[in-house]
C-alpha cells in the first residue's frame, strides 16, 4: 500500500496484508492512494488521529462505506473506489480517498494522520444454512467465521464433482470445499481442505482447479509466507481427500510473487500451472509443475514478452486438456488495458506463442486478462475484462489456426445487465470451445449474475437470460467465479458475499438450450 498527499511531506510504503498502517503529513487535503490490495471484501479503514499544525486534533475518525461521520465533512470516493451498503472493495485497481476535516476546526495548512486498514472478517455472524435446505446452492460446513466461499470454483469433466474456495475462512487461513453430485443431489464430500505447513495467513482457496476425473485438486494461497505464496495438491481415493506432497513454491521468484494467485490443471492432473501476479514488482509470472509417481517438480517459469509496465501476469491462468497449451492473463498491462499471453510446450520446454492477445473494441481500462479459460484442445480461448466500458465489462474469444491466434467475433457483452455489471470478472469454457460462461459481480447492485454463450460456426450468441441463482441472501456478488463441465451442460457460479460474506456457489444445468438452476429430474 502506498499513501500519498498533495505536496507530500512524508510517506511510507507498506506490504500487503490483513492489517496495514502508515502515517503521513501533507499540505491541504489528505489523499490516500490504495494500490491493488486483495483484502477480504468487508474491510474498514480507521483514522486514529488527524491534526493540523496548530495542534487541533480529531480522534477516532473513521472511513467506512457510510456517509461522512461526525469528524469529517467530506470523504470522497473517486471513480473506481467502489462502495455499497456493507462493504468496501479494494481488490481491483488503485483507489483514492480525499479527507477534509470539519469546517471551523482550524486551518488545514498541514495535516497529519495515522491510517490503519484492517479486515473485519469475523465482525458479522453468519446465518446457518444447510445444503439440503438450499438445493443446488452449495455452502460448505465447518467454516470458521465468514469464509467468502465462492471466491473460486472448478468442476470435473463430468460435472459431478465441484470444488469451492473460500479465502477468508479462519481469519484468512482459507480453505476449499468439495461437493459431489449423485442422482442430481449435491452433498459435501469430507471436511474442508486446508493445506499443511502454512506460514501466516495464506488465503487458501483464492484459486482452485480440478482434474477431469475430479480426483486431483489444486488450491492456491498467495498470502502464504508474507505473500511469497504457494499451492497445495490434494488427491481423492474413494471419498477421502489427502494432501499430496508438500506445498508447491516455484523457484526463480523475484520478491514476494504471490504464487497461487491462480491455478490450473491438465485433464489428467499431471500438469499444474500456478500464477504469481506480484512477481518482480507486479510484472507477474506463472510456474509449471509436473507430477510423476505422486511427486511434483517444477518444469519452468513463464513471463510473456511485450508487456507494457507491470502487467500482473499470472492473475489468471488456464491449461488445455493435454497440458501443452497455457494462457496467462495480465490485467494491469499497459495501464490496465490488459492482455493475455499464450505459451506452448514441446519436449518439456515452454515458449510463448505469438504476440500478447489484446481484444479489439475495448473501451477504457478494460483489464483484459482478469480472467481466462481455454478449450480442451487449446485452440479456443476466452479472456475477460471486467473494467471495459466504464465497468460494464466484456469478454473476448480467440481461436488458433496452426500457431496463429485471431479474435473470433466481437467482444461479448451480456444483455439485460443492470448498472456496472463488471462482466468478465470470471469466465469459463466447455471442452469443445462452443459454450462459454461470463460472470459479472456488479450486476444489479452487486447481486451479480452470469451469462451463457453458444457458438455456431464462428458466431457467438447469448444463450437465454442471465443466470441468477435462487436463495441468495443479500448482495451475493454472483459471478465472482465460474466453471463449466466438459460438455458445457453444468455450470457452477460463485458468490462470495452471500449471507454476510459466508459465500456460496450455485449450480445451473442446461438442457436443449435452456438453463435452469438445480437438477433436471428427467436426465
Residue pairs with C-beta under 8 A, 6 or more apart in sequence:
1 13
1 14
1 15
1 16
1 20
1 22
1 34
1 35
1 37
1 117
2 11
2 13
2 14
2 33
2 34
2 35
3 11
3 12
3 22
3 24
3 32
3 33
3 34
3 115
4 11
4 24
4 26
4 31
4 32
4 33
5 11
5 24
5 25
5 26
5 27
5 28
5 29
5 30
5 31
5 111
6 26
6 27
6 28
6 29
6 31
7 26
7 27
7 28
8 24
8 25
8 26
9 24
9 25
9 26
9 27
9 110
10 23
10 24
10 25
11 22
11 24
12 22
12 23
12 24
14 20
14 21
14 22
15 226
15 227
15 256
16 37
16 38
16 223
16 227
17 201
17 223
17 227
18 39
18 40
18 118
18 119
18 171
18 172
18 201
19 116
19 117
19 118
19 119
20 37
20 116
20 117
20 118
21 114
21 115
21 116
21 117
22 114
22 115
23 112
23 113
23 114
23 115
24 30
24 112
24 113
24 115
25 110
25 111
25 112
26 110
26 111
26 112
27 109
27 110
27 111
28 108
28 109
28 111
29 98
29 99
29 100
29 108
29 111
30 50
30 98
30 99
30 111
30 113
31 96
31 97
31 98
32 96
32 97
32 99
32 115
33 94
33 95
33 96
34 90
34 94
34 95
34 96
34 97
34 117
35 94
36 90
36 91
36 92
36 93
36 94
36 282
36 312
36 332
37 90
37 91
37 117
38 90
38 91
38 203
38 206
38 222
39 90
39 91
39 117
39 119
40 119
40 121
40 146
40 148
40 167
40 168
40 172
40 501
41 87
41 88
41 89
41 91
41 148
41 477
41 496
41 497
41 501
42 86
42 87
42 88
42 119
42 120
42 121
42 123
42 124
42 146
42 501
43 87
43 88
43 90
43 117
43 118
43 119
43 120
44 62
44 63
44 64
44 65
44 88
44 117
44 118
44 120
45 62
45 63
45 64
45 88
45 97
45 115
45 116
45 117
46 61
46 62
46 63
46 115
46 116
46 117
46 118
47 61
47 62
47 63
47 71
47 99
47 113
47 114
47 115
47 116
48 59
48 60
48 61
48 113
48 114
48 115
48 116
49 57
49 58
49 59
49 61
49 113
49 114
50 57
50 58
50 61
50 71
50 99
50 101
50 111
50 112
50 113
51 57
51 58
51 111
51 112
51 113
52 101
52 105
52 106
52 107
52 108
52 109
52 110
52 111
53 107
53 109
53 110
54 106
54 107
56 105
56 106
58 71
58 72
58 101
58 102
58 105
60 71
61 69
61 71
61 72
61 99
62 69
62 71
63 75
63 97
63 99
64 88
65 83
65 84
65 85
65 86
65 87
65 88
68 74
68 75
71 101
71 102
72 99
72 100
72 101
72 102
73 100
73 101
73 102
73 103
74 98
74 99
74 100
75 97
75 98
75 99
76 96
76 97
76 98
77 83
77 95
77 97
78 95
78 96
78 97
78 98
80 92
80 93
80 94
80 95
80 387
80 391
81 95
81 96
81 97
82 89
82 442
83 89
84 445
84 446
84 475
85 475
86 124
86 474
86 500
87 446
87 475
87 497
87 501
90 117
92 367
92 370
92 386
92 387
93 336
93 365
93 367
93 387
99 111
99 113
100 108
101 108
101 111
119 168
119 172
121 145
121 146
121 168
121 171
121 172
121 501
122 145
122 146
122 171
124 146
124 500
124 501
125 500
126 143
126 145
126 146
126 499
126 500
126 501
126 502
127 473
127 499
127 500
127 502
129 139
129 499
130 139
130 141
131 137
131 138
131 139
131 179
131 186
131 187
131 188
134 471
134 504
135 471
135 517
135 518
136 186
136 469
136 506
136 507
136 508
136 517
136 518
136 519
137 469
137 470
137 471
137 472
137 504
137 505
137 506
137 507
138 149
138 162
138 164
138 177
138 179
138 186
138 188
138 492
138 504
138 505
138 506
138 507
139 149
139 498
139 499
139 502
139 503
139 504
140 147
140 149
140 164
140 166
140 175
140 177
140 179
140 188
140 192
141 177
141 188
141 192
142 175
142 191
142 192
143 149
143 166
143 169
143 170
143 175
143 192
143 502
144 169
144 170
144 171
145 168
145 169
145 170
145 171
146 168
146 500
146 501
146 502
146 503
147 166
147 167
147 168
147 169
147 170
147 175
147 501
147 502
147 503
148 166
148 167
148 168
148 169
148 496
148 497
148 501
148 502
148 503
149 164
149 165
149 166
149 169
149 177
149 494
149 496
149 502
149 503
149 504
149 505
150 164
150 165
150 166
150 477
150 480
150 481
150 493
150 494
150 495
150 496
150 498
150 503
150 504
150 505
151 165
151 166
151 167
151 205
151 206
151 480
151 481
151 494
151 496
151 503
152 164
152 165
152 176
152 205
152 206
152 207
152 208
152 220
152 481
152 494
153 162
153 163
153 164
153 165
153 208
153 481
153 482
153 483
153 492
153 493
153 494
153 505
154 162
154 163
154 208
154 209
154 210
154 217
154 483
154 492
155 161
155 162
155 210
155 483
155 484
155 485
155 490
155 492
156 162
156 210
156 211
156 212
156 213
156 214
156 485
157 212
157 213
157 214
157 267
157 431
157 485
157 486
158 214
158 485
158 486
159 181
159 485
159 486
159 487
159 489
159 490
160 180
160 181
160 182
160 214
161 178
161 179
161 180
161 181
161 189
161 210
161 214
162 178
162 179
162 180
162 181
162 186
162 210
162 483
162 492
162 505
162 507
163 176
163 177
163 178
163 179
163 193
163 208
163 209
163 210
163 217
163 219
164 176
164 177
164 179
164 205
164 208
164 492
164 494
164 505
165 174
165 175
165 176
165 204
165 205
165 206
165 207
165 208
165 219
165 481
166 174
166 175
166 176
166 177
166 205
166 496
166 503
167 174
167 203
167 204
167 205
167 206
167 221
168 174
168 501
169 175
169 192
169 204
169 205
170 194
171 201
172 201
172 202
172 203
172 223
173 194
173 198
173 201
173 202
173 203
173 204
174 194
174 201
174 202
174 203
174 204
174 205
174 206
174 221
175 192
175 193
175 194
175 204
175 205
176 192
176 193
176 204
176 205
176 208
176 217
176 219
177 188
177 192
177 193
178 188
178 189
178 190
178 193
178 217
178 236
178 241
179 186
179 187
179 188
179 189
180 186
180 187
180 189
180 214
181 507
181 519
184 519
184 520
184 521
184 523
185 519
186 507
189 236
189 239
189 241
190 239
190 240
190 241
193 204
193 217
193 219
193 232
193 234
193 241
193 243
194 204
195 202
195 204
195 219
195 221
195 230
195 232
195 234
195 243
195 247
196 232
196 243
196 246
196 247
197 246
197 247
198 204
198 221
198 224
198 247
199 224
199 225
199 226
200 223
200 224
200 225
200 226
201 223
202 221
202 222
202 223
202 224
202 225
202 230
202 260
203 221
203 222
203 223
203 224
203 260
204 219
204 220
204 221
204 224
204 232
204 260
205 219
205 220
205 221
206 220
206 221
206 222
206 260
206 261
207 218
207 219
207 220
207 231
207 260
207 261
207 262
207 263
207 275
208 217
208 218
208 219
208 220
208 263
209 217
209 218
209 263
209 264
209 265
209 272
210 216
210 217
210 218
210 265
211 217
211 265
211 266
211 267
211 268
211 269
212 267
212 268
212 269
212 321
212 486
213 269
214 236
215 235
215 236
215 237
215 269
216 233
216 234
216 235
216 236
216 244
216 265
216 269
217 233
217 234
217 235
217 236
217 241
218 231
218 232
218 233
218 234
218 263
218 264
218 265
218 272
218 274
219 231
219 232
219 234
219 260
219 263
220 229
220 230
220 231
220 259
220 260
220 261
220 262
220 263
220 274
220 275
221 229
221 230
221 231
221 232
221 247
221 260
222 229
222 258
222 259
222 260
222 261
222 276
222 277
222 278
223 229
223 258
224 230
224 247
224 260
225 249
226 256
227 256
227 257
227 258
227 278
228 249
228 253
228 256
228 257
228 258
228 259
229 249
229 256
229 257
229 258
229 259
229 260
229 261
229 276
229 278
230 247
230 248
230 249
230 259
230 260
231 247
231 248
231 259
231 260
231 263
231 272
231 274
232 243
232 247
232 248
233 243
233 244
233 245
233 248
233 272
233 291
233 296
234 241
234 242
234 243
234 244
235 241
235 242
235 244
244 291
244 294
244 296
245 294
245 295
245 296
248 259
248 272
248 274
248 287
248 289
248 296
248 298
249 259
250 257
250 259
250 274
250 276
250 287
250 289
250 298
250 301
251 298
251 301
252 287
252 301
253 259
253 276
253 279
253 285
253 301
254 279
254 280
254 281
254 283
255 278
255 279
255 280
255 281
256 278
257 276
257 277
257 278
257 279
257 280
257 285
257 314
258 276
258 277
258 278
258 279
259 274
259 275
259 276
259 279
259 287
260 274
260 275
260 276
261 275
261 276
261 277
261 278
261 314
261 315
262 273
262 274
262 275
262 277
262 286
262 314
262 315
262 316
262 317
262 329
263 272
263 273
263 274
263 275
263 317
264 272
264 273
264 317
264 318
264 319
264 326
265 271
265 272
265 273
265 319
266 272
266 319
266 320
266 321
266 322
266 323
267 321
267 322
267 323
267 376
268 323
269 291
270 290
270 291
270 292
270 323
271 288
271 289
271 290
271 291
271 299
271 319
271 323
272 288
272 289
272 290
272 291
272 296
273 286
273 287
273 288
273 317
273 318
273 319
273 326
273 328
274 286
274 287
274 288
274 289
274 314
274 317
275 284
275 285
275 286
275 313
275 314
275 315
275 316
275 317
275 328
276 284
276 285
276 286
276 287
276 314
277 284
277 312
277 313
277 314
277 315
278 284
278 312
279 285
279 303
279 313
279 314
280 303
281 310
282 310
282 311
282 312
282 332
283 303
283 307
283 310
283 311
283 312
283 313
284 303
284 310
284 311
284 312
284 313
284 314
284 315
284 330
284 332
285 301
285 302
285 303
285 313
285 314
286 301
286 302
286 303
286 313
286 314
286 317
286 326
286 328
287 298
287 300
287 301
287 302
288 298
288 299
288 300
288 301
288 302
288 326
288 345
288 350
289 296
289 297
289 298
289 299
290 296
290 297
290 299
290 323
299 348
299 350
300 349
300 350
302 326
302 328
302 341
302 343
302 350
302 352
303 313
304 311
304 313
304 328
304 330
304 339
304 341
304 343
304 352
304 356
305 341
305 352
305 356
306 339
306 355
306 356
307 313
307 330
307 333
307 334
307 339
307 356
308 333
308 334
308 335
309 332
309 333
309 334
309 335
310 332
311 330
311 331
311 332
311 333
311 334
311 338
311 339
311 369
312 330
312 331
312 332
312 333
313 328
313 329
313 330
313 333
313 341
314 328
314 329
314 330
315 329
315 330
315 331
315 332
315 369
315 370
316 328
316 329
316 331
316 369
316 370
316 371
316 372
316 384
317 326
317 327
317 328
317 329
317 372
318 326
318 327
318 372
318 373
318 374
318 381
319 325
319 326
319 374
320 326
320 374
320 375
320 376
320 377
320 378
321 376
321 377
321 378
321 431
322 378
323 345
324 344
324 345
324 346
324 378
325 342
325 343
325 344
325 345
325 353
325 374
325 378
326 342
326 343
326 344
326 345
326 350
326 374
327 340
327 341
327 342
327 343
327 357
327 372
327 373
327 374
327 381
327 383
328 340
328 341
328 342
328 343
328 369
328 372
329 338
329 339
329 340
329 368
329 369
329 370
329 371
329 372
329 383
330 338
330 339
330 340
330 341
330 356
330 369
331 338
331 367
331 368
331 369
331 370
331 385
332 338
332 367
333 339
333 356
333 368
333 369
335 365
336 365
336 366
336 367
336 387
337 358
337 362
337 365
337 366
337 367
337 368
338 358
338 365
338 366
338 367
338 368
338 369
338 370
338 385
338 387
339 356
339 357
339 358
339 368
339 369
340 356
340 357
340 368
340 369
340 372
340 381
340 383
341 352
341 356
341 357
342 352
342 353
342 354
342 357
342 381
342 400
342 405
343 350
343 351
343 352
343 353
344 350
344 351
344 353
344 378
344 403
353 403
353 405
354 403
354 404
354 405
357 368
357 381
357 383
357 396
357 398
357 405
357 407
358 368
359 366
359 368
359 383
359 385
359 394
359 396
359 398
359 407
359 411
360 396
360 407
360 410
360 411
361 394
361 410
361 411
362 368
362 385
362 388
362 394
362 411
363 388
363 389
363 390
364 387
364 388
364 389
364 390
365 387
366 385
366 387
366 388
366 389
366 394
367 385
367 386
367 387
367 388
367 424
368 383
368 384
368 385
368 388
368 396
369 383
369 384
369 385
370 384
370 385
370 386
370 387
370 424
370 425
371 383
371 384
371 386
371 395
371 424
371 425
371 426
371 427
371 439
372 381
372 382
372 383
372 384
372 427
373 381
373 382
373 427
373 428
373 429
373 436
374 380
374 381
374 382
374 429
375 381
375 429
375 430
375 431
375 432
375 433
376 431
376 432
376 433
376 486
377 433
378 400
379 399
379 400
379 401
379 433
380 397
380 398
380 399
380 400
380 408
380 429
380 433
381 397
381 398
381 399
381 400
381 405
381 429
382 395
382 396
382 397
382 398
382 427
382 428
382 429
382 436
382 438
383 395
383 396
383 398
383 424
383 427
384 393
384 394
384 395
384 423
384 424
384 425
384 426
384 427
384 438
385 393
385 394
385 395
385 396
385 411
385 424
386 393
386 422
386 423
386 424
386 425
386 440
386 441
387 393
387 422
388 394
388 411
388 413
388 423
388 424
389 413
390 420
391 420
391 421
391 422
391 442
392 413
392 417
392 420
392 421
392 422
392 423
393 413
393 420
393 421
393 422
393 423
393 424
393 425
393 440
393 442
394 411
394 412
394 413
394 423
394 424
395 411
395 412
395 423
395 424
395 427
395 436
395 438
396 407
396 411
396 412
397 407
397 408
397 409
397 412
397 436
397 455
397 460
398 405
398 406
398 407
398 408
399 405
399 406
399 408
399 433
399 458
408 458
408 460
409 458
409 459
409 460
412 423
412 436
412 438
412 451
412 453
412 460
412 462
413 423
414 421
414 423
414 438
414 440
414 449
414 451
414 462
414 466
415 451
415 462
415 466
416 465
416 466
417 423
417 440
417 443
417 449
417 466
418 443
418 444
418 445
419 442
419 443
419 444
419 445
420 442
421 440
421 441
421 442
421 443
421 444
421 449
422 440
422 441
422 442
422 443
422 479
423 438
423 439
423 440
423 443
423 451
423 479
424 438
424 439
424 440
425 439
425 440
425 441
425 442
425 479
425 480
426 437
426 438
426 439
426 450
426 479
426 480
426 481
426 482
426 493
426 494
427 436
427 437
427 438
427 439
427 482
428 436
428 437
428 482
428 483
428 484
428 491
429 435
429 436
429 437
429 484
430 436
430 484
430 485
430 486
430 487
430 488
431 486
431 487
431 488
432 487
432 488
433 455
434 454
434 455
434 488
435 452
435 453
435 454
435 455
435 463
435 484
435 488
436 452
436 453
436 455
436 460
436 484
437 450
437 451
437 452
437 453
437 467
437 482
437 483
437 484
437 491
437 493
438 450
438 451
438 453
438 479
438 482
439 448
439 449
439 450
439 478
439 479
439 480
439 481
439 482
439 493
439 494
440 448
440 449
440 450
440 451
440 466
440 479
441 448
441 477
441 478
441 479
441 480
441 495
442 448
443 449
443 466
443 478
443 479
444 468
445 475
446 475
446 476
446 477
446 497
447 468
447 472
447 475
447 476
447 477
447 478
448 468
448 475
448 476
448 477
448 478
448 479
448 480
448 495
449 466
449 467
449 468
449 478
449 479
450 466
450 467
450 468
450 478
450 479
450 482
450 491
450 493
450 508
451 462
451 466
451 467
452 462
452 463
452 464
452 467
452 491
452 510
452 515
453 460
453 461
453 462
453 463
454 460
454 461
454 463
454 513
455 461
463 510
463 513
463 515
464 513
464 514
464 515
467 478
467 491
467 493
467 506
467 508
467 515
467 517
468 478
469 476
469 478
469 493
469 495
469 504
469 506
469 508
469 517
470 506
470 517
471 506
472 478
472 495
472 498
472 504
473 498
473 499
473 500
474 497
474 498
474 499
474 500
475 497
476 495
476 496
476 497
476 498
476 499
476 504
477 495
477 496
477 497
477 498
478 493
478 494
478 495
478 498
478 506
479 493
479 494
479 495
480 494
480 495
480 496
481 493
481 494
481 505
482 491
482 492
482 493
482 494
483 491
483 492
484 490
484 491
485 491
488 510
489 509
489 510
489 511
490 507
490 508
490 509
490 510
491 507
491 508
491 509
491 510
491 515
492 505
492 506
492 507
492 508
493 505
493 506
493 508
494 503
494 504
494 505
494 506
495 503
495 504
495 505
495 506
496 503
497 503
498 504
506 517
507 517
507 518
507 519
508 515
508 516
508 517
509 515
509 516
509 517
509 518
509 519
509 520
510 516
511 520
511 523
